[in-house]
Amino acid sequence: MRGAKSAKWVAIAGVVALAATACGGNSSSGNDGKAKAVDPSGVFSYQSNEPQHPIQPANVMETGGGRITDALFSGLADYNPKSGKLENLVAQSIEQNGPSDYTIKVKKGWTFHNGEPVTAHSFVDAWNWGADTKNAQQNASWFSDIQGYSDVHPDKGSPKTDKMSGLTTPDDYTIKVKLANPAPYWTYKLGYSAFYPLPKAFYSDPKKYGQEPVGNGPYEFVKWNHNKDFLTKTYAKYAGPKPKNGGIDFKFYTTSEAAYQDAVSNNLDVLDQVAPTDMAKYHQDLGKRAVDAPQNAIQTIAVAEYAPAIKNVKDHAKFIEGLSMAIDRATITKTVLAGSRTPATGFVPPAVDGYKANACGEACSYNPAKAKQLVQEADGANASISILYNADGGHKEWVTAVCANITQNTGVKCDGDAKADFKTALDVRTKKKVQSLYRSGWVQDYPLNANFLKDLYGSTAAGNEGGYSNKDFDKLAAKADKAATLEESVKLYQEAEAALYKDMPAIPLWYYKTNAGYSENVTNVSYDTFGKPVFTDVEVYKK
């Protein structure tokens, strides 16, 4: 996750990102003005939540498991914490030999936490396993660009083979990749967790491995206390930039408010986000330790296309557009969210390459009269809907406000459908049991508009949990993927985005900002463009 790696499903109402730094170096001044020494072996705690699945890189698609996975693994490439630009990590070089052909050289000297060398086979074997339909990995579609993917992951029936023909290893440290079609932004995907390597031990018992993962990243597994915490320690033989601390304790919280109180009381070192109820006071409570910066992420209300409450509406595209126009984004972000969000005008955040101002047009503007008209024309005025959300992420307040807008302006009955935690809410979505709508937050996996479009609304995309399918969008996305240059691909994806607003698979709400902070126990805390703390830079004061 690029220092923050994957853009995964966001558990929280406000994820963190880009900025906030404190003093670095070997010492800093405390509140009494005296120098405070740092402890290179010190372990710091971080606000997290119980992962939805065991820790298998190709099966992690949410922030709880994602943050942990990114700490335990290192990929061929990563993203610069400040700029978000792609940089080689385990890869010595990544060269494009033609529109669909790549040669990747893997650096020597990298090892897994069990001492096994990281080689070209470590990556290729992991990619083939992740793509294989028999293994039912959530991120399997991330390998769909590679030639032979359809043989290991057919739409129907059993796979013909367990190896994609587009992957070969001429020697132990060289990977040859041939794509089924040109994809000008394919290398941007290599920093995503699905492309992490796996040790040989994984294949003997993937289930056990998921509970006691062995990676090649800056931190290694110590203990997973389910529903309590996940403890790691610094990997002494890590071949990348050395951590400035001794490890991370990922502490699982059931409410954002509890995490915030622990941070203020110095019982939690690094926050992932501040709950809406604490937004108005966190700058005062934390002072210079408060974080407030933009982030490449969006909050939407996604549509469960399969739900009877949606299918029974005569014109559900017009219905959803009406609901969207009933929402007063400006007031909710200013009041309920205390100015911590920016009203969305499309599916792509402003700092992402391919953002187009006001892409959503009238559909994302507040117009109560038009909203009521559209809902009535769609024959949905008597409909009853709910918004599924996780109660541990600080969403209750804004969901309540959105539902109030919808009911008041359209007559549609709207209620919040709270689940205890993010894992439970995700399970409902995965099993396709959402009653009508669900809260969906998405942080970039790579800083291109394709990630907020194809990876969420493509008919076969891993992130498409609502069952949306639009042949026109799929064709436009496929055309963008075959573009000769990255610039052309980005422009073509803007055309594909326009096609989404014809039937509104989701309602864009607002773009995230970083709203976080840290305790008096740590320093040199910063957040990257993906909304994750730069874990390896955090320094812990000696006690």
C-alpha positions in Angstrom: 0.0 0.0 0.0 2.6 2.4 -0.9 3.6 3.2 2.4 -0.1 3.1 2.5 -0.7 0.6 0.0 -3.9 -0.7 -1.1 -6.9 1.2 -1.8 -9.3 -1.1 -0.3 -12.8 -0.9 1.1 -12.7 1.9 3.7 -14.0 1.0 7.1 -14.2 4.5 8.5 -16.1 7.7 8.0 -12.8 9.6 7.6 -9.7 7.8 6.6 -6.3 9.4 7.0 -3.9 10.6 4.5 -1.2 12.9 3.2 0.4 15.0 5.9 1.0 15.8 9.4 4.6 15.4 10.5 6.2 15.8 13.8 9.9 16.2 14.6 12.2 13.4 13.5 15.7 12.6 14.6 16.9 11.0 17.8 15.3 13.3 20.2 12.6 15.9 20.5 11.3 18.4 23.0 8.5 17.4 25.4 5.9 19.6 27.0 8.5 20.5 29.7 10.9 21.8 27.0 13.4 19.0 27.8 14.8 16.7 25.0 13.0 13.3 24.7 15.0 10.4 23.4 13.5 7.9 21.0 13.7 4.1 21.3 14.5 2.3 18.0 13.0 -0.9 19.5 9.9 0.7 20.7 6.5 -0.7 19.6 3.6 1.7 18.9 -0.1 1.0 18.7 -2.4 1.8 15.8 -6.2 2.0 15.5 -7.5 -0.9 13.4 -10.3 -3.4 13.1 -10.6 -7.2 12.9 -9.8 -8.3 9.3 -12.6 -9.8 7.2 -10.5 -12.7 6.0 -7.3 -14.5 7.0 -4.2 -12.7 5.8 -3.7 -13.9 2.2 -2.7 -11.0 0.0 -5.0 -12.0 -2.9 -8.0 -12.2 -0.6 -7.6 -8.8 1.3 -9.8 -6.0 0.2 -10.5 -3.8 3.2 -8.6 -1.5 5.4 -8.3 -3.7 8.5 -6.6 -6.6 6.7 -5.1 -4.3 4.2 -3.0 -2.3 6.6 -1.7 -5.4 8.2 -0.9 -7.0 4.9 1.0 -4.0 3.8 3.1 -4.0 6.9 4.0 -7.7 6.5 4.7 -7.7 2.7 6.7 -5.7 0.1 5.9 -5.8 -3.6 7.8 -5.3 -6.8 6.9 -1.6 -6.6 5.5 0.8 -4.1 4.2 4.4 -4.1 6.0 7.4 -2.9 4.4 8.5 0.4 4.3 12.2 -0.6 3.7 12.2 -4.4 2.0 8.8 -4.8 4.3 8.1 -7.8 5.3 4.5 -8.6 8.8 3.5 -7.5 10.6 0.1 -7.7 11.0 -1.8 -4.4 11.7 -5.5 -4.7 12.0 -5.0 -8.5 15.4 -4.0 -9.8 13.8 -2.9 -13.0 10.4 -3.1 -14.8 10.8 -2.7 -18.6 8.1 -2.6 -21.2 9.3 -4.4 -24.3 6.2 -3.8 -26.4 2.5 -2.9 -26.0 1.8 -6.1 -24.1 5.2 -7.4 -23.0 7.2 -6.7 -19.9 10.5 -7.9 -18.3 10.9 -7.6 -14.6 14.1 -8.1 -12.8 13.9 -9.1 -9.1 16.6 -7.8 -6.7 18.7 -10.4 -5.0 19.1 -10.4 -1.3 15.5 -10.2 -0.2 14.1 -12.9 2.1 10.9 -14.0 3.6 10.6 -13.9 7.4 11.4 -17.6 7.5 14.7 -17.0 5.7 13.5 -18.3 2.3 14.9 -16.2 -0.6 12.4 -14.0 -2.5 12.7 -14.9 -6.2 10.8 -14.5 -9.4 9.0 -17.7 -8.6 7.8 -16.3 -5.3 5.8 -13.7 -7.3 4.7 -15.8 -10.3 3.5 -18.7 -8.2 1.5 -16.4 -6.0 -0.1 -14.7 -8.9 -1.1 -18.0 -10.5 -2.6 -19.2 -7.2 -4.4 -15.9 -6.6 -5.9 -16.0 -10.1 -7.0 -19.7 -9.9 -10.8 -19.8 -9.6 -10.5 -22.9 -7.3 -8.9 -20.8 -4.7 -11.8 -18.2 -4.6 -9.6 -15.1 -3.9 -11.4 -11.8 -3.8 -8.7 -10.1 -5.8 -8.5 -12.7 -8.6 -9.7 -10.2 -11.3 -6.6 -8.1 -10.7 -4.7 -10.7 -12.8 -7.2 -10.6 -15.6 -4.9 -8.5 -17.8 -2.4 -11.3 -18.0 -2.5 -13.7 -21.0 -4.1 -17.0 -20.0 -6.2 -15.7 -17.1 -9.3 -17.0 -18.7 -7.8 -20.5 -18.6 -7.2 -20.5 -14.9 -10.3 -18.4 -14.1 -13.0 -19.2 -16.7 -16.4 -17.5 -16.5 -18.0 -20.9 -16.3 -16.8 -24.4 -15.6 -13.4 -25.7 -14.3 -10.1 -24.1 -15.1 -8.0 -25.7 -17.9 -4.8 -25.2 -16.0 -3.3 -23.7 -12.9 -0.8 -21.5 -14.6 -1.3 -18.4 -16.8 0.5 -18.7 -20.1 1.5 -15.0 -19.9 3.9 -15.6 -17.0 7.3 -17.2 -17.4 10.5 -17.2 -15.4 13.6 -17.5 -17.6 15.8 -17.6 -14.5 15.3 -17.3 -10.7 15.3 -13.5 -10.8 13.5 -12.6 -14.1 9.8 -12.5 -14.7 8.4 -12.3 -18.3 4.9 -11.0 -18.5 2.6 -11.0 -21.6 -0.7 -9.3 -21.3 -3.8 -10.5 -23.2 -4.2 -6.9 -24.4 -2.2 -3.7 -24.0 -2.9 -2.0 -20.7 -0.9 1.2 -20.5 -1.3 1.5 -16.7 -0.6 -2.1 -15.9 2.6 -1.4 -14.0 0.7 0.9 -11.6 -1.1 -2.2 -10.3 2.1 -3.8 -9.2 2.1 -2.0 -5.9 -1.2 -3.5 -4.9 -1.4 -6.3 -2.3 -2.7 -8.9 -4.8 0.7 -8.9 -6.5 2.7 -9.6 -3.3 5.0 -12.7 -3.2 4.3 -15.8 -1.2 6.8 -18.3 0.4 6.7 -22.0 -0.4 5.3 -22.7 3.0 2.1 -21.0 2.0 1.0 -23.7 -0.4 1.3 -26.6 2.0 -1.4 -25.1 4.3 -2.9 -21.8 3.0 -5.5 -21.9 5.8 -3.0 -22.1 8.6 -0.8 -19.6 6.8 -3.7 -17.1 6.8 -3.6 -17.1 10.6 0.2 -17.0 11.0 1.4 -15.2 7.8 5.0 -15.1 6.7 5.8 -12.1 4.5 8.8 -10.3 3.2 8.0 -6.8 4.5 9.4 -4.5 7.1 7.4 -6.2 9.9 6.9 -9.8 10.8 4.0 -11.6 12.5 4.1 -12.2 16.3 0.5 -13.0 17.4 -3.1 -12.5 16.3 -5.5 -12.1 19.2 -8.8 -12.2 17.3 -11.1 -9.3 17.9 -8.4 -7.7 20.1 -5.2 -7.0 18.3 -2.5 -8.1 15.7 1.0 -7.8 17.0 4.1 -7.4 14.7 7.8 -6.8 15.2 10.4 -5.3 13.0 12.0 -7.8 10.6 15.8 -7.5 11.4 16.9 -8.7 7.9 14.5 -6.5 5.9 16.2 -5.5 2.6 14.2 -2.3 2.2 14.3 1.0 4.1 14.7 0.0 7.8 11.8 0.9 10.2 12.6 3.5 12.9 10.7 1.5 15.4 10.5 -2.0 16.8 7.0 -3.0 15.6 3.3 -2.2 15.4 0.4 -3.4 17.6 -2.7 -3.2 15.5 -5.4 -2.6 18.1 -9.0 -3.5 17.1 -11.7 -1.0 18.1 -15.4 -1.4 17.9 -16.0 2.3 17.9 -14.1 5.2 16.5 -15.0 7.2 19.6 -13.2 4.7 21.9 -10.1 4.9 19.8 -10.1 8.7 19.9 -10.4 8.8 23.7 -7.5 6.4 24.0 -5.4 8.6 21.7 -6.2 11.7 23.8 -5.3 9.7 26.9 -2.1 8.5 25.3 -3.3 4.8 25.5 -3.3 4.6 21.6 -0.4 6.0 19.7 -1.6 6.5 16.1 -5.2 7.1 15.0 -6.6 5.9 11.7 -9.4 8.4 11.8 -11.4 10.8 14.0 -15.1 10.1 14.5 -17.6 12.8 13.3 -18.7 13.3 16.9 -15.1 14.3 17.8 -14.3 16.3 14.7 -15.1 19.7 16.2 -12.7 19.3 19.1 -9.8 17.2 17.9 -7.6 20.1 16.9 -8.0 21.5 20.4 -7.5 18.2 22.1 -4.4 17.1 20.1 -2.9 20.5 19.2 0.1 20.0 16.9 -0.5 16.3 16.9 -3.8 16.7 14.9 -3.8 15.8 11.2 -5.9 17.5 8.6 -5.1 17.0 4.9 -6.7 15.8 1.6 -6.8 12.2 0.6 -7.5 10.3 -2.6 -10.6 8.6 -1.5 -14.4 8.8 -1.9 -17.5 8.0 0.0 -20.5 6.7 -1.9 -23.8 5.0 -1.3 -23.7 2.0 -3.6 -26.8 0.2 -5.0 -27.5 -3.5 -4.5 -28.9 -4.1 -8.0 -30.2 -7.5 -6.9 -32.3 -6.2 -4.0 -36.1 -6.4 -4.4 -36.4 -2.8 -3.0 -34.4 -1.7 -6.0 -35.6 -4.1 -8.7 -39.3 -3.4 -7.9 -38.9 0.3 -8.8 -40.1 1.0 -12.4 -37.1 3.1 -13.4 -34.4 2.5 -10.8 -31.8 4.7 -12.6 -34.1 7.7 -12.4 -35.0 6.7 -8.8 -31.3 6.7 -7.7 -30.7 10.0 -9.4 -33.6 11.4 -7.5 -32.2 10.2 -4.2 -28.9 11.7 -5.1 -30.4 15.1 -5.8 -32.3 14.9 -2.5 -29.0 14.9 -0.5 -27.7 18.3 0.8 -24.0 17.4 0.6 -22.8 20.9 1.4 -24.7 21.2 4.6 -23.9 17.6 5.8 -20.2 18.0 5.2 -20.1 21.4 6.9 -22.2 20.5 9.9 -22.4 16.8 10.6 -18.9 16.1 9.4 -17.5 19.4 10.7 -16.0 20.5 7.4 -13.9 17.3 7.2 -15.1 16.3 3.8 -15.6 18.0 0.4 -18.9 17.4 -1.5 -18.3 15.0 -4.4 -19.0 16.0 -8.0 -18.1 12.7 -9.6 -16.7 9.2 -8.9 -13.0 10.3 -9.2 -11.3 12.4 -6.4 -9.6 15.7 -7.5 -6.0 14.6 -7.0 -6.3 11.5 -9.0 -5.2 11.5 -12.7 -8.3 11.7 -14.8 -10.4 13.7 -12.4 -13.0 15.8 -14.3 -14.6 18.7 -12.6 -18.4 18.3 -12.1 -18.4 15.0 -14.0 -21.7 14.0 -12.3 -23.4 17.2 -13.3 -27.0 17.9 -12.1 -27.3 14.4 -10.6 -24.9 15.4 -7.8 -26.4 18.8 -7.1 -29.0 19.5 -4.4 -32.4 20.1 -5.9 -35.3 18.9 -3.7 -38.0 19.8 -6.2 -36.3 17.9 -9.1 -35.5 15.0 -6.7 -39.1 14.5 -5.8 -40.2 14.8 -9.5 -37.7 12.1 -10.5 -38.7 9.7 -7.7 -42.3 10.1 -8.6 -41.6 9.6 -12.3 -39.7 6.4 -11.4 -42.8 5.2 -9.5 -40.7 5.0 -6.3 -42.4 7.5 -4.0 -43.8 4.7 -1.8 -40.5 2.8 -1.7 -38.8 1.9 1.5 -35.0 1.8 1.5 -32.1 1.4 4.0 -28.4 2.2 4.0 -26.2 -0.6 5.3 -23.2 0.7 7.3 -20.7 -0.5 9.9 -21.3 1.0 13.4 -17.7 0.9 14.3 -16.7 3.5 11.7 -18.4 6.6 12.8 -21.1 6.6 10.1 -24.3 6.8 12.1 -24.6 10.6 12.1 -24.2 11.2 8.4 -26.4 8.2 7.5 -29.1 9.6 9.7 -28.7 13.0 8.0 -28.8 11.5 4.5 -31.9 9.5 5.2 -33.6 12.5 6.7 -32.9 14.5 3.5 -34.2 11.7 1.3 -37.5 11.2 3.3 -38.1 14.9 3.7 -37.5 15.8 0.0 -38.9 12.7 -1.8 -41.2 10.9 0.6 -39.2 7.7 0.4 -38.8 6.0 3.7 -35.1 5.7 4.5 -33.4 4.1 7.6 -29.9 3.2 8.6 -29.1 -0.5 8.7 -26.3 -0.7 11.2 -24.0 -3.7 11.6 -21.7 -4.1 14.6 -18.4 -3.9 12.7 -16.9 -3.6 9.3 -16.3 -7.3 8.9 -20.0 -8.1 9.5 -21.1 -5.4 7.0 -18.6 -6.7 4.4 -19.9 -10.2 4.9 -23.5 -9.0 4.2 -22.2 -7.4 1.0 -20.1 -10.4 -0.1 -23.1 -12.7 0.4 -25.3 -10.3 -1.5 -27.8 -9.9 1.2 -28.0 -6.1 1.2 -31.6 -4.9 1.5 -31.2 -1.9 -0.9 -28.2 0.4 -0.5 -24.9 0.2 1.3 -22.2 2.6 2.4 -19.1 2.2 0.2 -15.8 4.0 0.8 -12.9 3.5 -1.6 -9.3 4.6 -1.2 -7.1 4.5 -4.3 -5.1 1.4 -5.1 -3.2 3.4 -7.7 -3.6 7.1 -8.6 -5.5 6.8 -11.9 -9.2 7.2 -12.6 -9.4 3.6 -13.8 -9.1 2.4 -10.2 -12.3 4.4 -9.2 -14.2 3.2 -12.3 -13.3 -0.2 -13.8 -12.2 -1.7 -10.5 -15.6 -0.8 -8.9 -18.1 -0.8 -11.7 -16.8 -3.2 -14.3 -19.1 -6.2 -14.6 -16.5 -8.7 -13.4 -14.5 -6.4 -11.1 -13.6 -7.6 -7.6 -14.9 -4.4 -6.1 -18.3 -4.6 -7.8 -20.3 -6.1 -4.9 -23.6 -4.5 -6.0 -24.0 -6.6 -9.1 -23.9 -3.7 -11.5 -23.4 -4.4 -15.2 -23.3 -1.9 -18.1 -22.2 -3.2 -21.5 -21.5 0.3 -22.7 -19.3 1.1 -19.8 -17.5 -2.3 -20.1 -16.8 -1.6 -23.8 -15.5 1.9 -23.1 -13.3 0.6 -20.3 -11.9 -2.1 -22.6 -11.2 0.6 -25.2 -9.4 2.6 -22.6 -7.3 -0.4 -21.6 -6.1 -0.8 -25.2 -5.1 2.8 -25.6 -1.6 3.4 -27.0 -0.6 5.7 -24.2 -1.4 6.3 -20.5 -2.7 9.8 -21.4 -5.1 8.5 -23.9 -6.3 5.8 -21.5 -7.0 8.4 -18.9 -9.1 10.4 -21.3 -11.0 7.4 -22.5 -11.8 6.5 -18.9 -13.3 9.9 -18.6 -15.7 8.9 -21.4 -16.4 5.6 -19.6 -17.2 7.5 -16.4 -19.8 9.6 -18.2 -21.7 6.4 -19.1 -22.1 5.5 -15.4 -24.3 8.6 -14.7 -27.0 7.3 -17.1 -28.0 4.6 -14.5 -26.1 5.6 -11.3 -24.6 2.4 -9.8 -23.8 4.5 -6.8 -24.4 8.0 -5.4 -21.2 10.0 -5.0 -21.3 11.8 -1.6 -18.0 13.4 -0.6 -14.2 13.1 -0.9 -12.2 12.2 2.2 -9.7 14.3 4.0 -7.2 13.1 6.5 -8.6 13.6 10.0 -6.3 11.8 12.5 -3.7 12.4 15.1 -1.3 10.7 17.5 -0.3 10.4 21.1 2.5 12.1 23.1 4.3 8.7 23.0 5.4 9.0 19.3 6.9 11.4 16.9 7.7 11.7 13.1 4.2 10.6 12.3 3.0 11.2 8.7 0.3 9.9 6.4 0.6 9.1 2.7 -1.7 9.8 -0.3 -3.5 6.5 0.3 -4.5 7.4 3.8 -2.2 5.2 5.7 0.5 6.2 8.3 4.0 5.8 7.0 4.6 3.1 9.6 8.3 2.7 9.1 9.0 6.4 9.9 7.2 6.5 13.2 9.5 6.9 16.2 8.7 5.9 19.7 9.8 7.9 22.7 11.7 6.1 25.5 9.6 5.6 28.5 
